[in-house]
Amino acid sequence: MPFTFSEQHIEDYHRDGYTVFQSILPASLVGDLRRVTDEARDVARATSGGQVQRLQPVTAYEQLDLTPFRDYAELPALTDAVQRTLGSQFAHGNLDVLGILLEPADQPWCTQWHRDWRDNMGGLDLQRWEADFRHPELFNQVNCALYEDGSTWVVPGSHQRHDLPREIERFPHRPIEHPQTGNLDPAEAERVCWEYVVSMPGARQLVLAAGDYCLYRNSLWHIGNYVPYRRRATLHDTADTEAFRTWRDEQGRVAAERREAGIGIGLPPTR
C-alpha cells in the first residue's frame, strides 16, 4: 500500500525516539539505489577491505552515479513527511553527509551500545551533551533501508532521559566496552555479538523493510549488529538544521582540542 502520513508518526517519534515511514520509497527508486549501492559496496571494499561497513559521504566517490541519491533527496513525499514530523526548518538528503551502511564480507561484528557523540566522540564536553541531548533541533538521524534490515537495536524512550541505574550497572565504565570477536570463528562471533546486544535492558530490534525510512534520535541508546550472510544497503542520513550544523562544528572543534590535551576521555557515567 502507498505510504500515508498520520499523527501516529509524530506521536511515535516523540514517545519512542523514532518513527518509521513504511514503504515511502517507490519500488523503482529502491531498484535504482540498489544498483548504485552495489557499486558502492565494491568501491568501499576495494578501498578499505572486506570488513568495512560504511561508505560516506557518497559525493567523495566520483565513480558513483549520484542521480538515484538526488532522486531520494528530492522525493516530495519524503520531504513532506520529515517536515511534518519535525518542522519546516529540517532538511534531509544532503549528499555531502549521506552515507551507505553495508554488511561485512567475512565476520559478524557489532558496535558498542552507545548514544551518539557522548559515547563515540573522544574528548567531548559531556556537560554540554547532557545539557543539549533533548534539544529538538539536534541529534536527528536517518536509516533508510534498501533491503530488509534488522541490524539496528534501540532502547525506546531513552532519548528523553539520563541513563537508568540498570543501564549504568550494565555499562559502568567509559568508554563502553566492545565485544571482542577477532579471534572467533563466524558462528561464535555471531553468538557473542547477539548476547551482547540483548544484554541491554529494554533493547528492541528495529526491523525495516525495503523502502522504509526510519527517522530517529541518535541521542537514544542504540547499536548496530551485522552479519555477512544478510545483505545490507541502508542509507545513513541526517535530518539537519542550521542549529545542529553549528553545534557539530563547535563541539567537534572543542573535542579535538580536549583530545589533544588528554582531557575528557573515558569518563565514567554521571547518572
Contacts in CASP RR format, 6 or more apart in sequence:
PFRMAT RR
TARGET T0000
AUTHOR 0000-0000-0000
METHOD contacts of the structure
MODEL  1
MPFTFSEQHIEDYHRDGYTVFQSILPASLVGDLRRVTDEARDVARATSGG
QVQRLQPVTAYEQLDLTPFRDYAELPALTDAVQRTLGSQFAHGNLDVLGI
LLEPADQPWCTQWHRDWRDNMGGLDLQRWEADFRHPELFNQVNCALYEDG
STWVVPGSHQRHDLPREIERFPHRPIEHPQTGNLDPAEAERVCWEYVVSM
PGARQLVLAAGDYCLYRNSLWHIGNYVPYRRRATLHDTADTEAFRTWRDE
QGRVAAERREAGIGIGLPPTR
1 23 0 8 1.000
2 23 0 8 1.000
3 21 0 8 1.000
3 22 0 8 1.000
3 23 0 8 1.000
3 24 0 8 1.000
3 77 0 8 1.000
3 81 0 8 1.000
5 21 0 8 1.000
5 80 0 8 1.000
5 81 0 8 1.000
5 84 0 8 1.000
9 19 0 8 1.000
9 21 0 8 1.000
9 81 0 8 1.000
9 84 0 8 1.000
9 85 0 8 1.000
10 19 0 8 1.000
10 84 0 8 1.000
10 85 0 8 1.000
12 18 0 8 1.000
12 19 0 8 1.000
12 20 0 8 1.000
13 19 0 8 1.000
13 85 0 8 1.000
13 86 0 8 1.000
13 215 0 8 1.000
13 216 0 8 1.000
13 217 0 8 1.000
15 156 0 8 1.000
15 157 0 8 1.000
16 154 0 8 1.000
16 156 0 8 1.000
16 157 0 8 1.000
17 154 0 8 1.000
17 156 0 8 1.000
17 157 0 8 1.000
17 159 0 8 1.000
17 160 0 8 1.000
17 216 0 8 1.000
17 217 0 8 1.000
17 220 0 8 1.000
18 154 0 8 1.000
18 156 0 8 1.000
18 206 0 8 1.000
18 214 0 8 1.000
18 215 0 8 1.000
18 216 0 8 1.000
18 217 0 8 1.000
18 220 0 8 1.000
19 85 0 8 1.000
19 214 0 8 1.000
19 215 0 8 1.000
19 216 0 8 1.000
20 206 0 8 1.000
20 208 0 8 1.000
20 212 0 8 1.000
20 213 0 8 1.000
20 214 0 8 1.000
20 215 0 8 1.000
21 78 0 8 1.000
21 81 0 8 1.000
21 212 0 8 1.000
21 213 0 8 1.000
21 214 0 8 1.000
21 215 0 8 1.000
22 209 0 8 1.000
22 212 0 8 1.000
23 209 0 8 1.000
23 211 0 8 1.000
23 212 0 8 1.000
24 75 0 8 1.000
24 77 0 8 1.000
24 78 0 8 1.000
24 81 0 8 1.000
24 211 0 8 1.000
24 212 0 8 1.000
24 213 0 8 1.000
25 33 0 8 1.000
25 72 0 8 1.000
25 75 0 8 1.000
25 78 0 8 1.000
25 144 0 8 1.000
25 210 0 8 1.000
25 211 0 8 1.000
25 212 0 8 1.000
25 213 0 8 1.000
29 68 0 8 1.000
29 71 0 8 1.000
29 72 0 8 1.000
29 75 0 8 1.000
30 146 0 8 1.000
30 210 0 8 1.000
30 211 0 8 1.000
31 146 0 8 1.000
32 67 0 8 1.000
32 68 0 8 1.000
32 71 0 8 1.000
33 68 0 8 1.000
33 69 0 8 1.000
33 72 0 8 1.000
33 146 0 8 1.000
33 233 0 8 1.000
33 235 0 8 1.000
34 146 0 8 1.000
34 147 0 8 1.000
34 233 0 8 1.000
35 68 0 8 1.000
36 64 0 8 1.000
36 65 0 8 1.000
36 68 0 8 1.000
36 69 0 8 1.000
37 100 0 8 1.000
37 102 0 8 1.000
37 146 0 8 1.000
37 233 0 8 1.000
38 233 0 8 1.000
39 63 0 8 1.000
39 64 0 8 1.000
39 65 0 8 1.000
40 55 0 8 1.000
40 58 0 8 1.000
40 61 0 8 1.000
40 64 0 8 1.000
40 100 0 8 1.000
40 102 0 8 1.000
40 233 0 8 1.000
41 55 0 8 1.000
41 100 0 8 1.000
41 102 0 8 1.000
41 233 0 8 1.000
43 55 0 8 1.000
43 61 0 8 1.000
43 63 0 8 1.000
43 64 0 8 1.000
44 52 0 8 1.000
44 54 0 8 1.000
44 55 0 8 1.000
44 100 0 8 1.000
44 102 0 8 1.000
45 52 0 8 1.000
45 105 0 8 1.000
49 105 0 8 1.000
50 104 0 8 1.000
50 105 0 8 1.000
50 106 0 8 1.000
51 104 0 8 1.000
51 105 0 8 1.000
51 106 0 8 1.000
51 107 0 8 1.000
51 109 0 8 1.000
52 102 0 8 1.000
52 104 0 8 1.000
53 101 0 8 1.000
53 102 0 8 1.000
53 103 0 8 1.000
53 104 0 8 1.000
53 109 0 8 1.000
53 226 0 8 1.000
54 99 0 8 1.000
54 100 0 8 1.000
54 101 0 8 1.000
54 102 0 8 1.000
54 236 0 8 1.000
55 61 0 8 1.000
55 99 0 8 1.000
55 100 0 8 1.000
55 102 0 8 1.000
56 97 0 8 1.000
56 98 0 8 1.000
56 99 0 8 1.000
56 100 0 8 1.000
56 236 0 8 1.000
57 95 0 8 1.000
57 96 0 8 1.000
57 97 0 8 1.000
57 98 0 8 1.000
57 99 0 8 1.000
58 64 0 8 1.000
58 66 0 8 1.000
58 69 0 8 1.000
58 95 0 8 1.000
58 98 0 8 1.000
58 99 0 8 1.000
58 100 0 8 1.000
59 66 0 8 1.000
59 95 0 8 1.000
59 96 0 8 1.000
59 98 0 8 1.000
66 95 0 8 1.000
69 93 0 8 1.000
69 95 0 8 1.000
69 98 0 8 1.000
69 235 0 8 1.000
70 95 0 8 1.000
72 78 0 8 1.000
72 93 0 8 1.000
72 144 0 8 1.000
72 235 0 8 1.000
73 92 0 8 1.000
73 93 0 8 1.000
73 94 0 8 1.000
73 95 0 8 1.000
73 98 0 8 1.000
78 92 0 8 1.000
78 213 0 8 1.000
79 91 0 8 1.000
79 92 0 8 1.000
81 213 0 8 1.000
82 90 0 8 1.000
82 91 0 8 1.000
82 92 0 8 1.000
82 215 0 8 1.000
82 239 0 8 1.000
83 90 0 8 1.000
85 215 0 8 1.000
86 136 0 8 1.000
86 140 0 8 1.000
86 215 0 8 1.000
86 239 0 8 1.000
89 137 0 8 1.000
89 241 0 8 1.000
89 242 0 8 1.000
90 137 0 8 1.000
90 140 0 8 1.000
90 239 0 8 1.000
90 240 0 8 1.000
90 241 0 8 1.000
91 239 0 8 1.000
91 240 0 8 1.000
91 241 0 8 1.000
92 142 0 8 1.000
92 237 0 8 1.000
92 238 0 8 1.000
92 239 0 8 1.000
92 240 0 8 1.000
93 237 0 8 1.000
93 238 0 8 1.000
94 237 0 8 1.000
94 238 0 8 1.000
94 240 0 8 1.000
97 237 0 8 1.000
97 238 0 8 1.000
97 240 0 8 1.000
98 235 0 8 1.000
98 236 0 8 1.000
98 237 0 8 1.000
99 235 0 8 1.000
99 236 0 8 1.000
99 237 0 8 1.000
100 233 0 8 1.000
100 234 0 8 1.000
100 235 0 8 1.000
100 236 0 8 1.000
101 143 0 8 1.000
101 151 0 8 1.000
101 232 0 8 1.000
101 233 0 8 1.000
101 234 0 8 1.000
101 235 0 8 1.000
101 236 0 8 1.000
102 232 0 8 1.000
102 233 0 8 1.000
103 226 0 8 1.000
103 227 0 8 1.000
103 228 0 8 1.000
103 230 0 8 1.000
103 231 0 8 1.000
103 232 0 8 1.000
104 226 0 8 1.000
104 227 0 8 1.000
104 228 0 8 1.000
105 228 0 8 1.000
106 186 0 8 1.000
106 228 0 8 1.000
107 181 0 8 1.000
107 182 0 8 1.000
107 186 0 8 1.000
107 189 0 8 1.000
107 228 0 8 1.000
108 181 0 8 1.000
108 186 0 8 1.000
108 189 0 8 1.000
108 190 0 8 1.000
108 193 0 8 1.000
108 225 0 8 1.000
108 226 0 8 1.000
108 227 0 8 1.000
108 228 0 8 1.000
109 181 0 8 1.000
109 189 0 8 1.000
109 193 0 8 1.000
109 226 0 8 1.000
110 179 0 8 1.000
110 193 0 8 1.000
110 196 0 8 1.000
110 197 0 8 1.000
110 223 0 8 1.000
110 224 0 8 1.000
110 225 0 8 1.000
110 226 0 8 1.000
111 178 0 8 1.000
111 223 0 8 1.000
111 224 0 8 1.000
111 225 0 8 1.000
112 119 0 8 1.000
112 120 0 8 1.000
112 175 0 8 1.000
112 176 0 8 1.000
112 177 0 8 1.000
112 178 0 8 1.000
112 179 0 8 1.000
112 223 0 8 1.000
113 119 0 8 1.000
113 171 0 8 1.000
113 176 0 8 1.000
113 196 0 8 1.000
113 197 0 8 1.000
113 200 0 8 1.000
113 221 0 8 1.000
113 222 0 8 1.000
113 223 0 8 1.000
114 120 0 8 1.000
114 176 0 8 1.000
114 221 0 8 1.000
114 222 0 8 1.000
114 223 0 8 1.000
115 133 0 8 1.000
115 158 0 8 1.000
115 218 0 8 1.000
115 219 0 8 1.000
115 220 0 8 1.000
115 221 0 8 1.000
115 222 0 8 1.000
116 139 0 8 1.000
116 141 0 8 1.000
116 218 0 8 1.000
116 219 0 8 1.000
116 222 0 8 1.000
117 124 0 8 1.000
117 129 0 8 1.000
117 139 0 8 1.000
117 218 0 8 1.000
117 219 0 8 1.000
117 251 0 8 1.000
118 124 0 8 1.000
118 126 0 8 1.000
118 129 0 8 1.000
118 133 0 8 1.000
118 219 0 8 1.000
119 174 0 8 1.000
119 175 0 8 1.000
119 176 0 8 1.000
121 251 0 8 1.000
121 252 0 8 1.000
121 255 0 8 1.000
122 175 0 8 1.000
122 255 0 8 1.000
122 258 0 8 1.000
122 259 0 8 1.000
122 264 0 8 1.000
122 265 0 8 1.000
122 266 0 8 1.000
123 255 0 8 1.000
123 258 0 8 1.000
123 259 0 8 1.000
123 262 0 8 1.000
123 263 0 8 1.000
123 264 0 8 1.000
123 265 0 8 1.000
124 251 0 8 1.000
124 252 0 8 1.000
124 254 0 8 1.000
124 255 0 8 1.000
124 258 0 8 1.000
124 264 0 8 1.000
125 251 0 8 1.000
125 254 0 8 1.000
125 255 0 8 1.000
125 258 0 8 1.000
126 264 0 8 1.000
126 267 0 8 1.000
126 270 0 8 1.000
128 251 0 8 1.000
128 254 0 8 1.000
129 251 0 8 1.000
130 162 0 8 1.000
130 270 0 8 1.000
132 138 0 8 1.000
132 247 0 8 1.000
133 139 0 8 1.000
133 159 0 8 1.000
133 219 0 8 1.000
134 159 0 8 1.000
134 160 0 8 1.000
134 219 0 8 1.000
135 243 0 8 1.000
137 241 0 8 1.000
137 243 0 8 1.000
137 244 0 8 1.000
138 219 0 8 1.000
138 241 0 8 1.000
138 243 0 8 1.000
138 244 0 8 1.000
138 247 0 8 1.000
139 159 0 8 1.000
139 217 0 8 1.000
139 218 0 8 1.000
139 219 0 8 1.000
139 244 0 8 1.000
140 215 0 8 1.000
140 216 0 8 1.000
140 217 0 8 1.000
140 218 0 8 1.000
140 238 0 8 1.000
140 239 0 8 1.000
140 240 0 8 1.000
140 241 0 8 1.000
140 244 0 8 1.000
141 215 0 8 1.000
141 216 0 8 1.000
141 217 0 8 1.000
141 218 0 8 1.000
141 236 0 8 1.000
141 237 0 8 1.000
141 238 0 8 1.000
141 239 0 8 1.000
142 213 0 8 1.000
142 214 0 8 1.000
142 215 0 8 1.000
142 216 0 8 1.000
142 235 0 8 1.000
142 236 0 8 1.000
142 237 0 8 1.000
142 238 0 8 1.000
142 239 0 8 1.000
143 149 0 8 1.000
143 152 0 8 1.000
143 206 0 8 1.000
143 208 0 8 1.000
143 213 0 8 1.000
143 214 0 8 1.000
143 216 0 8 1.000
143 234 0 8 1.000
143 235 0 8 1.000
143 236 0 8 1.000
143 237 0 8 1.000
144 208 0 8 1.000
144 211 0 8 1.000
144 212 0 8 1.000
144 213 0 8 1.000
144 214 0 8 1.000
144 234 0 8 1.000
144 235 0 8 1.000
144 237 0 8 1.000
145 208 0 8 1.000
145 209 0 8 1.000
145 210 0 8 1.000
145 211 0 8 1.000
145 212 0 8 1.000
145 214 0 8 1.000
145 233 0 8 1.000
145 234 0 8 1.000
145 235 0 8 1.000
146 210 0 8 1.000
146 211 0 8 1.000
146 233 0 8 1.000
146 234 0 8 1.000
146 235 0 8 1.000
147 210 0 8 1.000
147 231 0 8 1.000
147 232 0 8 1.000
147 233 0 8 1.000
147 234 0 8 1.000
148 207 0 8 1.000
148 208 0 8 1.000
148 209 0 8 1.000
148 210 0 8 1.000
149 207 0 8 1.000
149 208 0 8 1.000
149 232 0 8 1.000
149 234 0 8 1.000
150 205 0 8 1.000
150 206 0 8 1.000
150 207 0 8 1.000
150 208 0 8 1.000
151 224 0 8 1.000
151 225 0 8 1.000
151 226 0 8 1.000
151 230 0 8 1.000
151 232 0 8 1.000
151 234 0 8 1.000
152 205 0 8 1.000
152 206 0 8 1.000
152 208 0 8 1.000
152 214 0 8 1.000
152 222 0 8 1.000
152 223 0 8 1.000
152 224 0 8 1.000
152 225 0 8 1.000
153 197 0 8 1.000
153 200 0 8 1.000
153 203 0 8 1.000
153 204 0 8 1.000
153 205 0 8 1.000
153 206 0 8 1.000
153 222 0 8 1.000
153 223 0 8 1.000
153 224 0 8 1.000
153 225 0 8 1.000
154 203 0 8 1.000
154 204 0 8 1.000
154 206 0 8 1.000
154 216 0 8 1.000
154 220 0 8 1.000
154 221 0 8 1.000
154 222 0 8 1.000
155 167 0 8 1.000
155 200 0 8 1.000
155 201 0 8 1.000
155 202 0 8 1.000
155 203 0 8 1.000
155 204 0 8 1.000
155 220 0 8 1.000
155 221 0 8 1.000
155 222 0 8 1.000
156 202 0 8 1.000
156 204 0 8 1.000
156 220 0 8 1.000
157 220 0 8 1.000
158 167 0 8 1.000
158 220 0 8 1.000
158 221 0 8 1.000
159 217 0 8 1.000
159 219 0 8 1.000
159 220 0 8 1.000
162 270 0 8 1.000
162 271 0 8 1.000
163 269 0 8 1.000
163 271 0 8 1.000
164 201 0 8 1.000
166 201 0 8 1.000
167 200 0 8 1.000
167 201 0 8 1.000
167 221 0 8 1.000
168 269 0 8 1.000
168 271 0 8 1.000
170 199 0 8 1.000
170 200 0 8 1.000
170 201 0 8 1.000
171 177 0 8 1.000
171 269 0 8 1.000
172 268 0 8 1.000
172 269 0 8 1.000
173 266 0 8 1.000
173 268 0 8 1.000
174 266 0 8 1.000
174 267 0 8 1.000
174 268 0 8 1.000
174 269 0 8 1.000
175 265 0 8 1.000
175 266 0 8 1.000
179 192 0 8 1.000
179 193 0 8 1.000
179 196 0 8 1.000
180 192 0 8 1.000
181 188 0 8 1.000
181 189 0 8 1.000
181 192 0 8 1.000
181 193 0 8 1.000
182 189 0 8 1.000
184 192 0 8 1.000
186 228 0 8 1.000
190 227 0 8 1.000
193 225 0 8 1.000
194 225 0 8 1.000
197 203 0 8 1.000
197 223 0 8 1.000
197 224 0 8 1.000
197 225 0 8 1.000
200 221 0 8 1.000
200 223 0 8 1.000
203 221 0 8 1.000
203 223 0 8 1.000
206 214 0 8 1.000
208 214 0 8 1.000
208 234 0 8 1.000
215 239 0 8 1.000
216 222 0 8 1.000
226 232 0 8 1.000
238 244 0 8 1.000
258 264 0 8 1.000
258 265 0 8 1.000
259 265 0 8 1.000
END
